[in-house]
Amino acid sequence: LISMKKIALDVDGVLLNFTESFDKAAEIVLKRKLTIHRDEFLHDHYHLAKRIDVDIDTVENILQYMLDSKMYANFTPLPGVKEALKNIKDRGY
């Protein structure tokens, strides 16, 4: 019996550029260019809402659009991610 080691990784903002894709989706849903409030915002709904100056329900609509449109499949990997994943795979994970 071959045993594979497994590892769990967060995707949004760890492996993939979530913010860039969220901003694109927000502009589509809101039908306007965003005014980004740059700060140390995390990716929870409250901070995303504050970052683009909308309410939490609007953030939910944007995230739903991202799911419905399968936008997640086209996220840009962050620098070094492909190499890191290859390294992890080469180590038997």
Accessible surface in RSA format (square Angstrom, percent):
REM  Atomic radii and reference values for relative SASA: ProtOr
REM  Chains: A
REM  Algorithm: Lee & Richards
REM  Probe-radius: 1.40
REM  Slices: 20
REM RES _ NUM      All-atoms   Total-Side   Main-Chain    Non-polar    All polar
REM                ABS   REL    ABS   REL    ABS   REL    ABS   REL    ABS   REL
RES LEU A   1   228.41 127.2 144.55 103.4  83.86 210.8 154.40 108.4  74.01 199.2
RES ILE A   2   159.30  90.6 134.40 100.1  24.90  60.0 138.22  99.5  21.08  57.2
RES SER A   3   103.07  87.1  72.36  96.6  30.71  70.7  46.54  99.1  56.52  79.2
RES MET A   4   121.95  63.2 103.34  68.4  18.61  44.3  73.00  62.1  48.95  64.8
RES LYS A   5   110.34  53.8 102.25  62.7   8.08  19.2  73.06  65.8  37.28  39.7
RES LYS A   6   176.80  86.3 146.09  89.6  30.71  73.1  92.29  83.1  84.52  90.0
RES ILE A   7    89.25  50.8  59.08  44.0  30.17  72.7  65.18  46.9  24.07  65.3
RES ALA A   8   101.12  93.0  69.92 107.9  31.20  71.0  76.39 107.6  24.73  65.5
RES LEU A   9    71.28  39.7  42.28  30.2  29.00  72.9  47.50  33.4  23.78  64.0
RES ASP A  10    91.16  63.9  75.68  75.3  15.47  36.6  34.69  81.6  56.46  56.3
RES VAL A  11    62.10  40.9  60.96  55.2   1.14   2.8  60.96  53.0   1.14   3.1
RES ASP A  12    49.07  34.4  43.62  43.4   5.45  12.9   8.89  20.9  40.19  40.1
RES GLY A  13    34.56  42.6   0.00   N/A  34.56  42.6  10.91  29.9  23.64  53.0
RES VAL A  14    77.23  50.8  61.90  56.0  15.33  36.9  65.42  56.8  11.81  32.0
RES LEU A  15    28.95  16.1  28.95  20.7   0.00   0.0  28.95  20.3   0.00   0.0
RES LEU A  16    39.11  21.8  39.11  28.0   0.00   0.0  39.11  27.5   0.00   0.0
RES ASN A  17    38.22  26.4  37.17  35.9   1.06   2.5   1.65   4.0  36.57  35.3
RES PHE A  18     4.88   2.4   4.17   2.6   0.72   1.9   4.17   2.5   0.72   2.0
RES THR A  19    36.57  26.0  35.89  36.4   0.67   1.6  24.92  33.5  11.65  17.6
RES GLU A  20    68.20  39.2  60.69  45.9   7.51  17.9  27.28  52.8  40.92  33.4
RES SER A  21     8.30   7.0   7.91  10.6   0.40   0.9   0.40   0.8   7.91  11.1
RES PHE A  22     0.00   0.0   0.00   0.0   0.00   0.0   0.00   0.0   0.00   0.0
RES ASP A  23    25.44  17.8  25.40  25.3   0.04   0.1  14.41  33.9  11.03  11.0
RES LYS A  24   112.62  54.9 109.80  67.4   2.83   6.7  69.03  62.1  43.59  46.4
RES ALA A  25     0.00   0.0   0.00   0.0   0.00   0.0   0.00   0.0   0.00   0.0
RES ALA A  26     0.00   0.0   0.00   0.0   0.00   0.0   0.00   0.0   0.00   0.0
RES GLU A  27    49.35  28.3  44.69  33.8   4.66  11.1  12.05  23.3  37.30  30.5
RES ILE A  28    90.33  51.4  78.43  58.4  11.89  28.7  85.49  61.6   4.84  13.1
RES VAL A  29    46.22  30.4  26.41  23.9  19.80  47.7  32.33  28.1  13.88  37.7
RES LEU A  30    42.78  23.8  22.15  15.8  20.63  51.9  25.54  17.9  17.24  46.4
RES LYS A  31   182.34  89.0 147.11  90.3  35.23  83.9 110.81  99.7  71.53  76.2
RES ARG A  32   104.68  44.0  89.65  45.7  15.03  35.8  64.22  87.8  40.46  24.5
RES LYS A  33   164.78  80.4 150.51  92.4  14.27  34.0 105.69  95.1  59.09  62.9
RES LEU A  34    24.11  13.4   2.17   1.6  21.94  55.1   2.20   1.5  21.90  58.9
RES THR A  35    93.41  66.4  88.02  89.2   5.40  12.9  59.36  79.7  34.06  51.5
RES ILE A  36    40.88  23.3  19.17  14.3  21.71  52.3  19.17  13.8  21.71  58.9
RES HIS A  37    80.72  44.1  75.54  52.5   5.18  13.2  55.16  56.8  25.57  29.7
RES ARG A  38   184.55  77.5 154.23  78.6  30.31  72.2  75.20 102.8 109.35  66.3
RES ASP A  39    96.73  67.8  64.04  63.7  32.69  77.3  15.02  35.4  81.71  81.5
RES GLU A  40   157.26  90.3 138.17 104.5  19.09  45.4  64.57 124.9  92.69  75.7
RES PHE A  41    34.74  17.4  12.59   7.8  22.14  57.6  12.59   7.6  22.14  63.4
RES LEU A  42   116.67  65.0 114.03  81.6   2.65   6.6 116.05  81.5   0.63   1.7
RES HIS A  43    72.71  39.7  55.26  38.4  17.45  44.7  40.06  41.3  32.66  38.0
RES ASP A  44    67.63  47.4  57.81  57.5   9.82  23.2  45.93 108.1  21.70  21.6
RES HIS A  45    67.52  36.9  64.95  45.1   2.57   6.6  37.61  38.8  29.91  34.8
RES TYR A  46   123.26  57.5 120.78  68.7   2.48   6.4  89.75  67.4  33.52  41.3
RES HIS A  47    47.53  26.0  47.53  33.0   0.00   0.0  23.98  24.7  23.55  27.4
RES LEU A  48     1.54   0.9   1.54   1.1   0.00   0.0   1.54   1.1   0.00   0.0
RES ALA A  49     5.01   4.6   4.98   7.7   0.03   0.1   4.98   7.0   0.03   0.1
RES LYS A  50   108.99  53.2  97.11  59.6  11.88  28.3  58.94  53.1  50.05  53.3
RES ARG A  51    15.64   6.6  15.64   8.0   0.00   0.0   7.42  10.1   8.22   5.0
RES ILE A  52     1.50   0.9   0.01   0.0   1.49   3.6   0.01   0.0   1.49   4.0
RES ASP A  53   107.12  75.0  90.35  89.9  16.77  39.7  11.47  27.0  95.65  95.4
RES VAL A  54    29.29  19.3   8.36   7.6  20.93  50.4  19.09  16.6  10.20  27.7
RES ASP A  55    88.92  62.3  76.92  76.6  12.00  28.4  42.29  99.5  46.63  46.5
RES ILE A  56    78.98  44.9  76.57  57.0   2.42   5.8  76.57  55.1   2.42   6.6
RES ASP A  57   104.68  73.3 102.46 102.0   2.22   5.2  25.05  59.0  79.62  79.4
RES THR A  58    27.69  19.7  27.62  28.0   0.07   0.2   6.87   9.2  20.82  31.5
RES VAL A  59     0.00   0.0   0.00   0.0   0.00   0.0   0.00   0.0   0.00   0.0
RES GLU A  60    75.97  43.6  73.05  55.3   2.91   6.9  30.77  59.5  45.20  36.9
RES ASN A  61    89.98  62.0  84.40  81.6   5.58  13.4  12.70  30.6  77.28  74.7
RES ILE A  62     0.00   0.0   0.00   0.0   0.00   0.0   0.00   0.0   0.00   0.0
RES LEU A  63    26.19  14.6  26.19  18.7   0.00   0.0  26.19  18.4   0.00   0.0
RES GLN A  64    90.14  50.4  88.78  64.9   1.36   3.2  36.12  76.9  54.02  41.0
RES TYR A  65    68.72  32.1  64.62  36.8   4.09  10.7  47.04  35.4  21.67  26.7
RES MET A  66     0.00   0.0   0.00   0.0   0.00   0.0   0.00   0.0   0.00   0.0
RES LEU A  67   104.23  58.0  92.07  65.9  12.16  30.6  92.94  65.3  11.29  30.4
RES ASP A  68    99.14  69.4  71.23  70.9  27.91  66.0  33.66  79.2  65.48  65.3
RES SER A  69    52.86  44.7  20.01  26.7  32.85  75.7  30.41  64.8  22.45  31.5
RES LYS A  70   149.88  73.1 143.73  88.2   6.15  14.6 103.95  93.6  45.93  48.9
RES MET A  71    30.85  16.0  27.36  18.1   3.49   8.3  30.69  26.1   0.16   0.2
RES TYR A  72    66.18  30.9  58.70  33.4   7.48  19.5  46.37  34.8  19.81  24.4
RES ALA A  73    89.03  81.9  46.38  71.6  42.66  97.0  59.02  83.1  30.01  79.5
RES ASN A  74   121.61  83.9  95.56  92.4  26.05  62.7  30.42  73.2  91.20  88.1
RES PHE A  75    13.99   7.0   0.32   0.2  13.67  35.6   0.36   0.2  13.63  39.0
RES THR A  76    66.00  46.9  62.60  63.5   3.40   8.1  46.64  62.6  19.37  29.3
RES PRO A  77    49.08  35.8  38.33  34.9  10.74  39.1  38.33  31.6  10.74  66.8
RES LEU A  78    51.11  28.5  47.98  34.3   3.12   7.9  48.43  34.0   2.68   7.2
RES PRO A  79   133.51  97.3 100.39  91.5  33.11 120.4 113.17  93.4  20.33 126.4
RES GLY A  80    41.20  50.8   0.00   N/A  41.20  50.8  27.83  76.4  13.37  29.9
RES VAL A  81    13.48   8.9  11.78  10.7   1.70   4.1  13.02  11.3   0.45   1.2
RES LYS A  82   147.40  71.9 138.21  84.8   9.20  21.9  84.38  75.9  63.02  67.1
RES GLU A  83   120.95  69.4 112.42  85.1   8.52  20.3  70.16 135.7  50.79  41.5
RES ALA A  84    49.15  45.2  41.30  63.7   7.86  17.9  48.33  68.1   0.82   2.2
RES LEU A  85    70.56  39.3  66.47  47.6   4.09  10.3  66.80  46.9   3.76  10.1
RES LYS A  86   130.25  63.5 124.45  76.4   5.80  13.8 100.55  90.5  29.70  31.6
RES ASN A  87    72.47  50.0  68.07  65.8   4.40  10.6  16.65  40.1  55.82  54.0
RES ILE A  88    42.59  24.2  42.40  31.6   0.19   0.5  42.59  30.7   0.00   0.0
RES LYS A  89   152.59  74.4 143.37  88.0   9.23  22.0  86.14  77.5  66.45  70.8
RES ASP A  90    97.45  68.3  60.14  59.9  37.31  88.2  31.12  73.2  66.33  66.2
RES ARG A  91   163.05  68.5 145.34  74.1  17.71  42.2  50.60  69.2 112.46  68.2
RES GLY A  92    35.78  44.1   0.00   N/A  35.78  44.1  31.65  86.9   4.13   9.2
RES TYR A  93    88.49  41.3  66.37  37.8  22.12  57.6  37.54  28.2  50.95  62.8
END  Absolute sums over single chains surface
CHAIN  1 A     6899.4       5702.4       1197.0       4038.9       2860.4
END  Absolute sums over all chains
TOTAL          6899.4       5702.4       1197.0       4038.9       2860.4
